[in-house]
Every structure is written in structure tokens, then in C-alpha cells.
Amino acid sequence: MRAFSLLLLAAGFAAAQPFSAGIKGGVPLTDFLNTAENGHVFYSTVPNRYIIGAMAELRLPFGLGVEFDALYRHLNYAASGGLTGVTPITTSTTTANAWEFPLVAKYRFHAPLVRPYIEGGIAWDTLQGVKQSILSGTSLGSTSSPADLNKTTTTGFVLGAGVDIHALVIHIAPEIRYTRWGAQHFLDPNGLLSSNQNQAEFLVGITF
């Protein structure tokens, strides 16, 4: 009985704290890159179906809050070019790490244990470690500034909705989030490769 009382006290103390931190992860519901081919140049990508990172939230009175995330995903794409029916004379593989930093204001609707919420704000996205390996004939090279790279950093606005489930000393918050980016990271002059400016994600945050 005493242990149960201490557990309830700890849960109440944790719930009263205005600041919480934890982890956030999930899966993208849209592809990071759009690829196509024209018979001479072929682009392809294998989407990485995960997003992972850290989150912190400041809980304010009246159901309000402010959340900041640092989310990571890896991306890659390949290209090949040559004449139709002939072995491609040039191939390339490009990899990069994308870091997304959303800052959102949240409003939680009043409920005892499961509280629906809505959110909105801004986000920054930056590419790190961009590397393109190029094989042309027997010549192998690499660059950190591929011709398809349009911008390494972009900003956008964020909208989302989810539920906050209070389970003893932790909060579990699944949500759907939409981001509209203001610019494309990658843009091929021929229109065969482009970054998706509309991004949807399913995320789950766990805070303590």
C-alpha cells in the first residue's frame, strides 16, 4: 500500500512539472523525393521508412504548450544516363542526412487521461553530409555539391493533431503532422528528380 501511494505521488509530481523531455519517432506518409525517367536518364530512390529524434515541451496553463523537436532521417537516390539500349555510361549515387527542427504551439482539450490536441508552428530542415559518388566509364569521383542540389536549408509551416495519453509517469502522444516546405532541397533541371514540398508523418512522442 505504501509503495502504491509513493507511485501515485511520483505520478502526480511528474504531471505537475511544466517542462518535459523525451523521444519522438515514426514513419513518413509521403516520399521525400519524387523520381522519374525519360528513356535516357533514370532516377530511382529507396525511401527510408523511419524518423527518429528528441523532443522537449514546455507545458503552460489552460491546456497550452510549446514543443521543440530535433528529428533525423536518411535519404538516398541513384541516377544513370546513357543511350537507350546501351549500358549506361554514367551512374551516380547520392546520400544525405536530413535534420528537421519543428517549433509548434499546442492546445490540449480538457479530458482526464486521454487529451486530444492540435498544434501549429514553423519548421527548419537542413541537409548534412551530402555526398554524390559518380562513375563515368572507368573514372570514379565524388562531390558534396551535386548538380541536383537546390538548397541545403529550407523552412516551412506545420499543422498537426493527436492525443496525449497520460500513463503513470509518462505521456504517450501519437499524432499526424503535415509540413509544407517553402523550397525544394533537390531539383533536377529536366524535372526528373525533385523534393516533395508536402510532407506528412505519423509520429509518436514519449515524454517523462
SETIDO-715650 format. One record per residue (C-alpha): z negated, x, y. Coordinates in Angstrom, 3 decimals, decimal comma, padded with zeros to 6 digits. Layout:
BEGIN
+----------+----------+----------+
:       up :     east :    north :
+----------+----------+----------+
:        Z :        X :        Y :
...
+----------+----------+----------+
# end
This chain:
BEGIN
+----------+----------+----------+
:       up :     east :    north :
+----------+----------+----------+
:  000,000 :  000,000 :  000,000 :
: -000,857 :  002,833 :  002,340 :
:  002,438 :  004,597 :  001,596 :
:  004,347 :  001,378 :  002,264 :
:  002,542 :  000,939 :  005,592 :
:  003,401 :  004,514 :  006,593 :
:  007,057 :  003,881 :  005,691 :
:  007,166 :  000,772 :  007,865 :
:  005,532 :  002,713 :  010,702 :
:  008,111 :  005,513 :  010,379 :
:  010,948 :  002,987 :  010,374 :
:  009,601 :  001,307 :  013,479 :
:  009,159 :  004,661 :  015,228 :
:  012,731 :  005,707 :  014,392 :
:  014,117 :  002,394 :  015,615 :
:  012,287 :  002,813 :  018,927 :
:  013,861 :  006,173 :  019,698 :
:  016,560 :  005,970 :  022,414 :
:  018,579 :  008,892 :  021,025 :
:  020,094 :  009,179 :  017,543 :
:  022,465 :  011,599 :  015,862 :
:  024,284 :  011,746 :  012,566 :
:  027,642 :  011,985 :  010,845 :
:  030,819 :  009,930 :  011,066 :
:  033,791 :  009,828 :  008,735 :
:  036,551 :  007,623 :  007,472 :
:  040,258 :  007,238 :  006,918 :
:  043,235 :  006,801 :  009,275 :
:  045,030 :  003,462 :  009,064 :
:  048,122 :  004,874 :  010,784 :
:  050,053 :  008,101 :  010,191 :
:  049,522 :  010,967 :  012,619 :
:  053,231 :  011,889 :  012,505 :
:  056,470 :  009,945 :  012,234 :
:  059,257 :  011,810 :  010,388 :
:  062,945 :  011,148 :  009,682 :
:  066,188 :  012,906 :  008,712 :
:  069,777 :  012,875 :  009,920 :
:  071,649 :  014,472 :  006,994 :
:  071,424 :  017,994 :  008,407 :
:  067,739 :  018,291 :  009,397 :
:  064,922 :  016,907 :  007,246 :
:  061,302 :  016,412 :  008,353 :
:  058,511 :  015,449 :  005,972 :
:  054,725 :  015,255 :  006,060 :
:  051,879 :  014,702 :  003,621 :
:  049,166 :  012,770 :  005,510 :
:  045,588 :  013,951 :  005,135 :
:  043,630 :  010,788 :  004,465 :
:  040,270 :  011,752 :  005,896 :
:  038,449 :  012,097 :  009,206 :
:  035,019 :  013,753 :  009,432 :
:  032,663 :  014,858 :  012,160 :
:  029,419 :  014,363 :  014,040 :
:  028,169 :  011,647 :  016,368 :
:  025,379 :  011,140 :  018,876 :
:  024,269 :  007,957 :  020,602 :
:  022,009 :  007,051 :  023,478 :
:  020,590 :  003,549 :  022,980 :
:  019,931 :  001,632 :  026,185 :
:  018,151 : -001,684 :  026,877 :
:  019,839 : -005,099 :  026,493 :
:  021,904 : -004,021 :  023,459 :
:  023,841 : -001,361 :  025,364 :
:  024,558 :  002,180 :  024,227 :
:  026,731 :  005,244 :  024,804 :
:  028,252 :  007,163 :  021,881 :
:  029,978 :  010,547 :  021,753 :
:  031,836 :  011,798 :  018,652 :
:  033,480 :  015,034 :  017,547 :
:  035,979 :  014,170 :  014,784 :
:  038,227 :  016,505 :  012,798 :
:  041,434 :  016,022 :  010,825 :
:  044,047 :  018,394 :  009,422 :
:  047,784 :  017,849 :  009,797 :
:  050,934 :  019,419 :  008,426 :
:  054,674 :  018,868 :  008,312 :
:  057,734 :  020,645 :  006,947 :
:  061,326 :  020,880 :  008,164 :
:  064,544 :  022,117 :  006,647 :
:  068,028 :  022,396 :  008,092 :
:  071,487 :  023,160 :  006,788 :
:  074,815 :  021,622 :  005,910 :
:  074,975 :  018,546 :  003,686 :
:  075,211 :  019,552 :  000,030 :
:  074,313 :  023,176 :  000,759 :
:  070,951 :  024,854 :  000,181 :
:  069,045 :  024,732 :  003,496 :
:  069,376 :  027,971 :  005,407 :
:  066,197 :  027,486 :  007,434 :
:  062,868 :  025,991 :  006,389 :
:  059,553 :  025,792 :  008,203 :
:  056,007 :  024,632 :  007,545 :
:  053,629 :  023,744 :  010,377 :
:  049,860 :  023,233 :  010,147 :
:  047,237 :  022,454 :  012,774 :
:  043,683 :  021,201 :  013,225 :
:  043,217 :  018,144 :  015,440 :
:  039,859 :  017,570 :  017,179 :
:  039,181 :  014,158 :  018,685 :
:  036,345 :  013,554 :  021,187 :
:  035,760 :  009,839 :  021,927 :
:  033,193 :  008,714 :  024,522 :
:  032,531 :  004,985 :  024,291 :
:  030,179 :  002,381 :  025,731 :
:  028,817 : -000,082 :  023,153 :
:  027,317 : -003,546 :  023,230 :
:  025,334 : -004,833 :  020,253 :
:  024,895 : -008,561 :  019,795 :
:  021,351 : -009,681 :  019,077 :
:  020,532 : -010,022 :  015,363 :
:  017,592 : -008,889 :  013,184 :
:  019,135 : -006,411 :  010,696 :
:  022,949 : -006,595 :  010,930 :
:  024,143 : -006,446 :  014,529 :
:  027,864 : -006,821 :  015,367 :
:  029,054 : -004,645 :  018,235 :
:  032,068 : -003,946 :  020,390 :
:  032,983 : -000,692 :  022,111 :
:  035,416 :  000,770 :  024,585 :
:  035,974 :  004,043 :  026,366 :
:  038,103 :  007,164 :  026,574 :
:  039,014 :  009,987 :  024,182 :
:  040,336 :  013,528 :  024,289 :
:  042,380 :  015,073 :  021,490 :
:  043,241 :  018,744 :  021,177 :
:  045,122 :  020,864 :  018,636 :
:  043,682 :  024,147 :  017,403 :
:  045,119 :  026,776 :  015,073 :
:  048,739 :  025,651 :  015,330 :
:  050,877 :  027,815 :  013,037 :
:  054,512 :  027,471 :  012,001 :
:  055,931 :  029,677 :  009,234 :
:  059,731 :  029,988 :  009,316 :
:  062,005 :  031,201 :  006,527 :
:  065,612 :  031,828 :  007,564 :
:  067,667 :  033,361 :  004,791 :
:  065,526 :  036,296 :  003,691 :
:  063,752 :  036,632 :  007,054 :
:  060,172 :  035,327 :  007,338 :
:  058,432 :  034,774 :  010,660 :
:  055,716 :  032,692 :  012,297 :
:  054,780 :  031,274 :  015,690 :
:  051,888 :  029,412 :  017,330 :
:  054,248 :  027,636 :  019,742 :
:  056,831 :  025,734 :  017,663 :
:  059,709 :  024,056 :  019,463 :
:  058,437 :  020,641 :  018,285 :
:  055,095 :  021,140 :  020,054 :
:  054,982 :  018,944 :  023,150 :
:  051,315 :  019,037 :  024,269 :
:  048,214 :  020,608 :  022,735 :
:  045,860 :  018,234 :  024,563 :
:  046,092 :  014,539 :  025,370 :
:  043,800 :  011,708 :  026,470 :
:  043,701 :  008,015 :  025,660 :
:  041,643 :  004,828 :  025,722 :
:  039,563 :  003,483 :  022,838 :
:  038,676 : -000,024 :  021,644 :
:  036,647 : -000,887 :  018,565 :
:  034,385 : -003,320 :  016,756 :
:  031,919 : -003,030 :  013,900 :
:  028,475 : -003,885 :  012,571 :
:  025,249 : -001,896 :  012,806 :
:  023,185 : -002,220 :  009,615 :
:  019,571 : -001,100 :  010,007 :
:  018,279 :  000,169 :  006,638 :
:  014,725 :  001,507 :  006,976 :
:  015,043 :  004,785 :  008,934 :
:  018,854 :  004,968 :  009,127 :
:  021,667 :  002,993 :  010,741 :
:  024,945 :  002,493 :  008,874 :
:  027,818 :  001,362 :  011,078 :
:  031,287 :  000,618 :  009,618 :
:  033,911 : -000,087 :  012,270 :
:  037,594 : -000,420 :  013,064 :
:  038,732 :  001,692 :  016,031 :
:  042,016 :  001,729 :  017,942 :
:  043,147 :  004,533 :  020,259 :
:  046,199 :  004,599 :  022,494 :
:  047,137 :  008,171 :  023,389 :
:  048,807 :  008,956 :  026,698 :
:  051,152 :  011,640 :  025,349 :
:  052,582 :  012,936 :  022,069 :
:  051,426 :  016,215 :  020,538 :
:  054,751 :  016,735 :  018,740 :
:  058,201 :  015,592 :  019,843 :
:  061,464 :  016,776 :  018,316 :
:  064,402 :  016,733 :  020,797 :
:  066,536 :  014,965 :  018,156 :
:  063,953 :  012,223 :  017,665 :
:  063,288 :  013,119 :  014,015 :
:  059,626 :  014,078 :  014,497 :
:  057,051 :  012,523 :  016,814 :
:  053,320 :  011,977 :  017,060 :
:  052,084 :  008,411 :  016,779 :
:  050,572 :  007,320 :  020,102 :
:  048,958 :  004,279 :  018,469 :
:  046,076 :  005,314 :  016,222 :
:  043,914 :  003,033 :  014,064 :
:  040,980 :  004,247 :  011,988 :
:  038,316 :  002,880 :  009,669 :
:  035,124 :  004,822 :  010,321 :
:  031,539 :  004,742 :  009,054 :
:  028,728 :  006,261 :  011,097 :
:  025,294 :  007,155 :  009,672 :
:  022,573 :  007,956 :  012,203 :
:  018,899 :  008,774 :  011,891 :
+----------+----------+----------+
# end
